[in-house]
Amino acid sequence: MSLNTVYDGNTQLMGRTQVTIAALGCFLTLLLSLLDINIVSAVSWRMAQALDPVHGLSLLPWMVTAYALADCIVVPLYGKLADVYGAKRLYTAALLIFLTGSCLCGLAANMTEMIVFRAIQGVGGGGLMSVTMVVLGTLTRSADEQAPRSGAMRVGGGGIMVGLGIALGPLLGALVADNLDWRWVFYINIPLVLAALYIALFVLKLPVHRLDRRVDFTGAALIAAAAAALLLALQWGGQQYGWTSAPVLTLATVGMMLAVAFAWRSLRVPEPLISLALLRNPVFRLMVPIGTLSGAGLAGQVLGIGGYLQLGHGLGLGGASLLNLPMAAGMMASVMVARWIVAWFGDYKYLLAAAGVLQASVLFCFSVTDQHTSLVWIAVGMFVLGLGMGQSLGLALQYMQNSVAIHDLGIATTTQRFCQQLGTSLGFALFGQLINRGLTGTSEAAFTTATTTTLFYAACVALIPAALALLIKTKGVTA
C-alpha cells in the first residue's frame, strides 16, 4: 500500500481520488462523534425537563453515564473484531448502530427510554472514533520513509475535526435549544451518518488480512466489566457518594480485581484480546500511559477553561463557545507546524514533546487569570493552545500504529482510545472535585449573578453541589 493508493497484494483497490474521498468520510465520522457529544451536553437539561418535569434532572447523570459506559466498554472488542473480520465491516456496523440509536433517542417518550437509547447510541459511538482511526491508519500506513509525513497529515486532519467539534458542538446545541425542538440534536445526525455510510459502502475498499484467530469474548467481558466498575466509581465518587463510601470503594475494588483477572487470562489463553506481541512492543507500552495522561489533561482543559469563561466572565454557552473558535483555528494552523517539525527532525518524539511543552505553558498562564483578564488575551491563549492540541491529538496513536503489525492494528488502536477514555473520566473526577470545592464556598448572591444567563455543560452540571444546583433550578437557569 502506498500513500496515494490502496493495494491488496498486486491488486489496486483504491486510487488517489478514492482514498481522498474515503479519508474525508472518516473525518466526517470523527466530526459527527464529537458534535453529538457536545450538542447533547448543551441541551441536556432542557431534554430532561421536557421528558420528565418532576424527576428528569435527577435522572440526567444516568443519561450521561449510559452513553459513556456503553462507548467505553465496547472499544476493545471493536478493535479485536476489526482485526479478525476487517475494519470496513466494523466501521459500517458502528455507523448503523449509531444511526439506530440517534433515531430512537429522537423518538424517546420518557427518561427511561432516553437512557436506554443513549446506551444503544453509545455502542455505536464506541466504534465511530476508534474504528475510524483504524481505517485511517490503514489508509495512511506505509513502510517507506514517507510514513512520518503521512502521519503528520492525518494528525492535522484529525485535529481539525476535533477543533471543529469542540467549537461548533456547543454553538449548534445553543442554536437548536433556542430555535428548534431538542429532538433535532439527534435528527441532525441522520444526514451525516447516511453520507458517511454511502462512502463506506461504495468508495472504501480495504484489504482484509483474514487470519484464523479466535476472539476472546471472556476476556472482552472481563475488561468491559472492569471498565464499567471503574467508570461508575469515578462518576459517583464525590457526587452521589463520598470517595470513601462503601459503594465507591466496592466498585473501585471490583474494577481492579476484574482488571487483574483480565491480565491473568491474557497470559494464559492462546488468543488473548491483547496479544503478547503488543505487550512486548516498547512503543505500545509507552503510548498507553501517555494516552491515559493526555485524556486526563484534555478533560481538565475542557472543564476548567469552559467553567472559567462561564463563571468568571459570566458568558453564556454560546459566548463561551465562540472563544473555542480561536482554538479550532490554532488546530488548523498546526497542520503546517506538524509537517515542518517532522520534516526537520524526522521523528515523532520531537513533535510530541513540543506539543506537551506548548500546552503546559499556556495552561500555566491560564492558571493566573481572573475575571478582569481581557478576553482578547484569552483568545490568543486559546489559539496557541490549539496549536499544541492539533499537534498532539492523534500523534501518540499514529506513532504507535506505525510500530505494530498490521494484524494487530485494530486492537492496538482501540486500546489507545480506551485508555484515553479512562483518563478523561479520571480527569473529570479530579478537576471536578477542585471546581466543586471552589463552588461550595460561593455565596448565593454571587453565584446567582454569575450564572443567571449561563448555560452549563452536562459534565459541569453533575459536579455542582446539590444546594447550588437547586438554586439554578429555582432561578430558572436552563442548560
C-alpha positions as CSV (number, residue, x, y, z in Angstrom):
1,M,0.0,0.0,0.0
2,S,1.3,3.4,-0.9
3,L,0.4,6.8,0.4
4,N,-1.9,7.6,-2.6
5,T,-3.4,4.2,-3.4
6,V,-4.5,1.1,-1.6
7,Y,-3.4,-2.4,-2.7
8,D,-4.3,-5.9,-1.7
9,G,-1.2,-7.7,-2.9
10,N,-0.8,-6.7,-6.6
11,T,-4.4,-5.7,-6.9
12,Q,-5.2,-2.0,-6.7
13,L,-8.3,-1.5,-4.5
14,M,-8.5,2.3,-4.3
15,G,-6.9,5.1,-6.4
16,R,-5.8,8.5,-5.2
17,T,-9.2,10.1,-5.6
18,Q,-11.0,7.3,-3.8
19,V,-8.5,7.4,-0.9
20,T,-9.1,11.1,-0.6
21,I,-12.9,10.7,-0.5
22,A,-12.6,7.8,2.0
23,A,-10.4,9.9,4.2
24,L,-13.0,12.7,4.1
25,G,-15.7,10.3,5.0
26,C,-13.6,9.3,8.1
27,F,-13.1,12.9,9.1
28,L,-16.9,13.4,8.7
29,T,-17.4,10.5,11.1
30,L,-15.0,11.9,13.6
31,L,-16.8,15.3,13.4
32,L,-20.1,13.5,13.8
33,S,-19.0,11.8,17.0
34,L,-17.6,15.0,18.5
35,L,-20.6,17.1,17.5
36,D,-23.1,14.7,19.0
37,I,-21.3,14.7,22.4
38,N,-21.1,18.5,22.6
39,I,-24.6,19.2,21.2
40,V,-26.3,16.8,23.5
41,S,-24.4,18.2,26.5
42,A,-25.6,21.7,25.6
43,V,-29.3,20.9,25.7
44,S,-29.3,18.0,28.2
45,W,-31.1,19.9,31.0
46,R,-33.9,21.0,28.6
47,M,-34.2,17.5,27.3
48,A,-34.5,16.1,30.9
49,Q,-37.1,18.7,31.9
50,A,-39.2,18.1,28.8
51,L,-39.2,14.3,29.2
52,D,-39.8,14.3,33.0
53,P,-40.5,17.7,34.6
54,V,-40.5,16.1,38.1
55,H,-37.6,13.7,38.2
56,G,-35.8,14.4,34.9
57,L,-32.9,16.4,36.4
58,S,-32.2,13.6,39.0
59,L,-32.0,11.1,36.1
60,L,-29.8,13.3,34.0
61,P,-26.5,11.8,35.3
62,W,-27.7,8.3,34.3
63,M,-28.3,9.6,30.7
64,V,-24.7,10.9,30.5
65,T,-23.3,7.8,32.2
66,A,-25.2,5.4,30.0
67,Y,-23.6,6.7,26.8
68,A,-20.1,7.0,28.4
69,L,-20.2,3.4,29.7
70,A,-21.5,1.9,26.5
71,D,-19.0,3.9,24.5
72,C,-16.0,2.8,26.6
73,I,-16.7,-0.9,27.3
74,V,-17.2,-1.9,23.7
75,V,-14.0,-0.3,22.4
76,P,-11.5,-3.2,23.0
77,L,-13.9,-5.7,21.4
78,Y,-14.3,-3.4,18.3
79,G,-10.6,-3.5,17.8
80,K,-10.2,-7.2,18.0
81,L,-13.2,-7.8,15.7
82,A,-11.7,-5.3,13.2
83,D,-8.5,-7.3,13.2
84,V,-10.4,-10.6,12.6
85,Y,-13.2,-9.6,10.3
86,G,-11.9,-6.4,8.7
87,A,-12.1,-2.7,9.7
88,K,-14.6,-1.8,7.0
89,R,-17.3,-4.2,8.4
90,L,-16.9,-2.9,11.9
91,Y,-16.9,0.7,10.7
92,T,-20.1,0.2,8.8
93,A,-21.7,-1.6,11.7
94,A,-20.8,1.2,14.1
95,L,-22.4,3.8,11.8
96,L,-25.6,1.7,11.5
97,I,-25.8,1.2,15.3
98,F,-25.2,4.9,15.9
99,L,-27.9,5.8,13.3
100,T,-30.4,3.5,15.0
101,G,-29.6,4.9,18.4
102,S,-29.9,8.5,17.1
103,C,-33.4,7.8,15.6
104,L,-34.6,6.1,18.8
105,C,-33.3,9.0,21.0
106,G,-35.2,11.4,18.9
107,L,-38.4,9.4,19.4
108,A,-37.9,8.8,23.2
109,A,-41.1,9.5,25.2
110,N,-39.6,9.4,28.8
111,M,-36.2,9.5,30.6
112,T,-36.1,5.7,30.9
113,E,-36.3,5.3,27.2
114,M,-33.8,8.1,26.6
115,I,-31.3,6.4,29.0
116,V,-31.6,3.0,27.2
117,F,-31.5,4.6,23.7
118,R,-28.4,6.7,24.6
119,A,-26.7,3.4,25.7
120,I,-27.5,2.0,22.2
121,Q,-26.2,5.1,20.6
122,G,-23.1,4.8,22.8
123,V,-22.4,1.3,21.5
124,G,-22.2,2.8,18.0
125,G,-20.3,5.8,19.3
126,G,-17.6,3.5,20.6
127,G,-16.8,2.5,17.1
128,L,-17.2,5.9,15.5
129,M,-14.0,7.2,16.9
130,S,-11.9,4.1,17.5
131,V,-12.6,2.0,14.3
132,T,-12.5,5.2,12.2
133,M,-8.9,5.7,13.4
134,V,-8.2,2.1,12.4
135,V,-9.5,2.8,8.9
136,L,-7.4,6.0,8.7
137,G,-4.4,4.1,10.0
138,T,-4.9,1.5,7.2
139,L,-5.3,4.2,4.5
140,T,-2.1,6.1,5.5
141,R,0.0,3.1,6.6
142,S,3.3,2.8,4.7
143,A,6.5,1.1,5.1
144,D,8.6,3.6,3.3
145,E,10.4,6.7,4.7
146,Q,7.4,8.9,4.0
147,A,5.3,7.3,6.8
148,P,6.0,10.1,9.3
149,R,4.9,12.7,6.7
150,S,1.7,10.8,6.2
151,G,1.2,10.7,10.0
152,A,1.5,14.5,10.2
153,M,-1.1,14.9,7.5
154,R,-3.5,12.6,9.3
155,V,-2.9,14.2,12.7
156,G,-3.7,17.6,11.1
157,G,-6.9,16.3,9.7
158,G,-8.0,14.7,12.9
159,G,-7.0,17.8,14.9
160,I,-9.1,19.9,12.6
161,M,-12.2,17.7,13.1
162,V,-11.6,17.8,16.9
163,G,-11.3,21.5,16.8
164,L,-14.5,21.9,14.7
165,G,-16.4,19.5,17.0
166,I,-15.4,21.4,20.2
167,A,-16.1,24.8,18.6
168,L,-19.3,24.0,16.7
169,G,-20.9,21.5,19.0
170,P,-22.0,23.9,21.8
171,L,-22.9,26.6,19.3
172,L,-25.1,24.2,17.4
173,G,-26.6,23.0,20.7
174,A,-27.4,26.5,21.7
175,L,-28.9,27.2,18.3
176,V,-31.1,24.1,18.4
177,A,-32.1,24.9,22.0
178,D,-33.2,28.4,21.2
179,N,-34.9,27.8,17.8
180,L,-35.8,24.1,17.4
181,D,-37.2,21.2,19.3
182,W,-34.5,19.5,21.4
183,R,-35.1,16.3,19.4
184,W,-33.3,17.8,16.4
185,V,-30.0,17.3,18.2
186,F,-30.4,13.7,17.3
187,Y,-32.1,14.1,13.9
188,I,-29.3,16.2,12.5
189,N,-27.1,13.1,12.9
190,I,-29.1,11.3,10.2
191,P,-27.8,13.0,7.0
192,L,-24.2,13.0,8.3
193,V,-24.4,9.3,9.1
194,L,-26.0,8.5,5.7
195,A,-23.3,10.4,3.9
196,A,-20.6,8.5,5.8
197,L,-22.4,5.2,5.1
198,Y,-22.5,5.8,1.4
199,I,-18.8,6.5,1.3
200,A,-18.1,3.4,3.4
201,L,-20.2,1.1,1.3
202,F,-19.4,2.3,-2.2
203,V,-16.0,4.0,-2.0
204,L,-14.0,2.5,0.9
205,K,-12.2,-0.8,-0.1
206,L,-9.7,-2.2,2.3
207,P,-7.5,-5.3,2.2
208,V,-8.8,-7.9,4.6
209,H,-6.0,-9.7,6.3
210,R,-8.3,-12.5,7.4
211,L,-6.5,-14.8,9.9
212,D,-7.7,-17.9,11.6
213,R,-7.9,-16.2,15.0
214,R,-10.3,-16.6,17.9
215,V,-11.9,-13.7,19.7
216,D,-11.6,-14.0,23.5
217,F,-15.1,-12.9,24.4
218,T,-14.5,-13.9,28.1
219,G,-11.5,-11.5,28.2
220,A,-13.6,-8.9,26.5
221,A,-16.3,-9.3,29.1
222,L,-13.7,-9.0,31.9
223,I,-12.2,-5.8,30.6
224,A,-15.7,-4.4,29.9
225,A,-16.9,-5.1,33.4
226,A,-13.7,-3.7,34.9
227,A,-14.1,-0.5,32.9
228,A,-17.8,-0.2,33.9
229,A,-17.0,-0.6,37.6
230,L,-14.1,1.9,37.5
231,L,-16.1,4.4,35.4
232,L,-19.0,4.2,37.8
233,A,-16.7,4.8,40.7
234,L,-15.3,7.9,39.1
235,Q,-18.8,9.1,38.1
236,W,-20.3,8.6,41.5
237,G,-17.3,9.5,43.7
238,G,-17.8,12.8,45.3
239,Q,-21.2,13.2,43.8
240,Q,-23.8,10.6,44.7
241,Y,-21.5,9.1,47.3
242,G,-18.3,10.1,49.1
243,W,-15.0,8.9,47.8
244,T,-14.5,6.7,50.9
245,S,-18.1,5.4,50.9
246,A,-18.8,1.7,50.6
247,P,-20.4,1.8,47.1
248,V,-17.4,3.7,45.6
249,L,-14.7,1.7,47.4
250,T,-16.6,-1.5,46.4
251,L,-16.8,-0.5,42.7
252,A,-13.1,0.5,42.7
253,T,-12.0,-2.8,44.3
254,V,-14.2,-4.9,42.0
255,G,-12.9,-2.9,39.0
256,M,-9.2,-3.5,40.0
257,M,-9.9,-7.2,40.7
258,L,-11.5,-7.7,37.3
259,A,-8.6,-5.9,35.6
260,V,-6.2,-8.3,37.3
261,A,-8.3,-11.2,36.2
262,F,-8.2,-9.9,32.6
263,A,-4.4,-9.6,32.8
264,W,-4.2,-13.2,34.2
265,R,-6.4,-14.5,31.5
266,S,-4.4,-12.7,28.8
267,L,-1.3,-14.5,29.9
268,R,-2.9,-18.0,29.8
269,V,-5.2,-18.2,26.8
270,P,-3.8,-18.9,23.3
271,E,-5.5,-15.9,21.6
272,P,-5.8,-13.1,24.2
273,L,-7.8,-10.0,23.5
274,I,-4.5,-8.0,23.6
275,S,-1.7,-10.2,22.2
276,L,1.6,-10.7,24.0
277,A,3.4,-9.3,21.0
278,L,1.8,-6.0,21.7
279,L,2.7,-6.2,25.3
280,R,6.3,-6.7,24.3
281,N,6.3,-3.7,22.0
282,P,8.1,-0.8,23.8
283,V,6.2,1.9,21.8
284,F,2.9,0.4,22.7
285,R,3.8,0.1,26.4
286,L,4.9,3.8,26.3
287,M,1.9,5.2,24.4
288,V,-0.7,3.6,26.6
289,P,0.1,5.6,29.8
290,I,0.7,8.7,27.6
291,G,-2.8,8.2,26.2
292,T,-4.2,8.0,29.7
293,L,-2.5,11.2,30.8
294,S,-3.5,13.1,27.7
295,G,-7.1,12.1,28.2
296,A,-7.0,13.5,31.8
297,G,-5.3,16.6,30.6
298,L,-8.0,17.2,27.9
299,A,-10.7,16.8,30.5
300,G,-9.1,19.5,32.6
301,Q,-8.8,21.9,29.6
302,V,-12.4,21.5,28.6
303,L,-13.9,21.6,32.1
304,G,-11.5,24.2,33.5
305,I,-11.5,26.7,30.7
306,G,-15.2,26.3,30.0
307,G,-16.1,26.8,33.6
308,Y,-13.8,29.9,33.9
309,L,-15.4,31.6,30.9
310,Q,-18.9,30.9,32.1
311,L,-18.4,31.6,35.8
312,G,-15.5,34.0,35.7
313,H,-16.7,36.2,32.9
314,G,-20.5,35.4,33.1
315,L,-20.6,34.2,29.5
316,G,-23.4,32.0,28.3
317,L,-22.8,28.8,26.5
318,G,-22.8,30.5,23.1
319,G,-20.4,33.2,24.2
320,A,-18.0,30.7,25.8
321,S,-18.2,28.5,22.7
322,L,-17.2,31.4,20.5
323,L,-13.9,31.5,22.3
324,N,-13.3,27.9,21.2
325,L,-13.1,29.2,17.6
326,P,-9.5,30.5,18.1
327,M,-8.6,27.1,19.4
328,A,-10.0,25.5,16.3
329,A,-8.1,27.9,14.2
330,G,-4.9,27.0,16.1
331,M,-5.6,23.3,15.4
332,M,-5.9,24.0,11.7
333,A,-2.7,26.1,11.6
334,S,-0.9,23.3,13.5
335,V,-1.1,21.1,10.3
336,M,1.8,23.1,8.8
337,V,3.7,23.2,12.1
338,A,3.5,19.4,12.4
339,R,4.7,18.9,8.9
340,W,7.7,21.2,9.4
341,I,8.8,19.6,12.7
342,V,8.6,16.1,11.3
343,A,10.3,17.2,8.1
344,W,13.2,18.9,10.0
345,F,13.7,16.2,12.7
346,G,12.2,13.1,11.0
347,D,10.9,11.7,14.3
348,Y,7.5,11.9,16.1
349,K,9.0,12.3,19.6
350,Y,10.2,15.9,19.0
351,L,6.7,16.9,17.9
352,L,5.1,15.1,20.8
353,A,7.5,16.8,23.3
354,A,7.0,20.2,21.7
355,A,3.2,19.9,21.8
356,G,3.3,19.0,25.5
357,V,5.5,21.9,26.5
358,L,3.4,24.3,24.5
359,Q,0.1,23.2,26.1
360,A,1.6,23.1,29.6
361,S,2.9,26.7,29.2
362,V,-0.4,28.0,28.1
363,L,-2.3,26.3,30.8
364,F,0.1,27.7,33.4
365,C,-0.6,31.2,32.1
366,F,-4.4,30.4,32.3
367,S,-3.9,29.5,36.0
368,V,-3.2,33.1,37.0
369,T,-6.2,34.7,35.1
370,D,-9.2,36.2,36.8
371,Q,-12.5,38.0,36.0
372,H,-10.5,41.0,34.8
373,T,-8.4,39.3,32.3
374,S,-9.0,40.6,28.8
375,L,-11.0,38.2,26.5
376,V,-8.6,39.2,23.8
377,W,-5.7,37.6,25.7
378,I,-7.9,34.6,26.4
379,A,-8.5,34.2,22.7
380,V,-4.7,34.5,22.0
381,G,-4.1,31.8,24.6
382,M,-6.8,29.6,23.1
383,F,-5.2,29.9,19.6
384,V,-1.8,28.9,21.0
385,L,-3.4,26.0,23.0
386,G,-5.0,24.9,19.7
387,L,-1.5,24.8,18.1
388,G,-0.4,22.4,20.8
389,M,-3.5,20.3,20.8
390,G,-3.5,20.0,17.0
391,Q,0.0,18.6,17.1
392,S,-0.6,16.1,19.9
393,L,-4.1,14.8,19.2
394,G,-3.7,11.5,17.5
395,L,0.1,11.8,17.4
396,A,0.7,9.1,20.0
397,L,-1.8,7.0,18.2
398,Q,-0.1,7.4,14.8
399,Y,3.3,6.8,16.4
400,M,2.1,3.6,17.9
401,Q,0.2,2.4,14.8
402,N,3.4,2.6,12.8
403,S,5.2,0.3,15.3
404,V,2.7,-2.6,15.4
405,A,2.0,-5.4,12.9
406,I,-0.9,-4.9,10.5
407,H,-2.9,-7.8,12.0
408,D,-2.7,-6.0,15.5
409,L,-3.6,-2.6,14.2
410,G,-7.2,-2.7,15.3
411,I,-6.7,-3.8,18.9
412,A,-3.7,-1.5,19.3
413,T,-5.7,1.5,18.1
414,T,-8.7,0.8,20.2
415,T,-6.6,0.1,23.3
416,Q,-5.1,3.5,23.0
417,R,-8.5,5.0,22.6
418,F,-9.8,3.0,25.6
419,C,-7.0,4.3,27.8
420,Q,-7.7,7.9,26.7
421,Q,-11.4,7.5,27.7
422,L,-10.5,6.2,31.1
423,G,-8.0,9.1,31.5
424,T,-10.7,11.6,30.6
425,S,-13.1,10.1,33.2
426,L,-10.3,10.3,35.8
427,G,-9.6,13.9,34.7
428,F,-13.2,15.0,35.1
429,A,-13.4,13.4,38.5
430,L,-10.1,15.0,39.6
431,F,-10.7,18.5,38.2
432,G,-14.4,18.3,39.1
433,Q,-13.6,18.0,42.8
434,L,-11.4,21.1,42.6
435,I,-14.3,23.0,41.0
436,N,-16.7,21.6,43.5
437,R,-14.7,22.8,46.4
438,G,-14.5,26.3,44.9
439,L,-18.2,26.5,44.2
440,T,-19.2,25.2,47.6
441,G,-17.9,28.4,49.2
442,T,-19.6,30.7,46.7
443,S,-22.4,32.9,48.2
444,E,-25.9,32.7,46.8
445,A,-25.8,36.3,45.6
446,A,-22.5,36.0,43.8
447,F,-23.4,32.6,42.3
448,T,-26.8,33.9,41.1
449,T,-25.2,37.0,39.4
450,A,-22.6,34.9,37.7
451,T,-24.9,32.2,36.4
452,T,-28.3,33.8,35.7
453,T,-27.5,33.8,31.9
454,T,-25.1,30.9,32.0
455,L,-25.7,27.6,30.3
456,F,-23.7,24.7,31.8
457,Y,-22.3,21.7,30.1
458,A,-23.8,18.4,31.4
459,A,-20.4,17.4,32.7
460,C,-20.2,20.6,34.7
461,V,-23.8,20.3,36.0
462,A,-23.0,16.9,37.5
463,L,-20.2,18.5,39.6
464,I,-22.2,21.3,41.1
465,P,-23.1,20.9,44.8
466,A,-26.7,19.9,45.4
467,A,-27.7,23.2,47.1
468,L,-26.3,25.3,44.2
469,A,-28.0,23.0,41.6
470,L,-31.3,23.6,43.3
471,L,-30.6,27.3,43.3
472,I,-30.0,27.2,39.5
473,K,-33.3,25.4,39.0
474,T,-35.3,27.8,41.2
475,K,-33.8,30.8,39.4
476,G,-34.9,29.5,36.0
477,V,-31.5,28.8,34.6
478,T,-31.5,26.1,32.0
479,A,-28.9,24.1,30.2
